[in-house]
Amino acid sequence: MKIAVFGYYHHLNYGDDRLGQALVHALYPHTVVLLPHNQTPPDLDWFDFVLIGGGGLVWAEVGIWADTIHWLTKSNKPFGVVGLGINELNANLKPALMWMVEHAEIFAVRDRKSHALLDCH
């Protein structure tokens, strides 16, 4: 299986890069490609699954958070969210995240604040 993992990777942040390497190790023997969450998603045809997280990735409508429902639907790939931290949730992002809660294979946030911002869903 080929898995696209979106997070705060490739920014010389040791903690996030270490998390990425832990995911690569945990998901072995699957092929894991770590992608930055703050850029437009690439063509996902090559992947079998999309994983978002972990970390405090939700701030504004940039990268994967711009038109999220559209690109996830267009990819036609199963997806999951793990260890997601929601720092801020504006009125434009909340519907997309609530849609993701309903359609994801798994949706797990990392803390109580993030859970509360999703109406404890």
Disulfide bonds with the S-S distance in Angstrom:
none
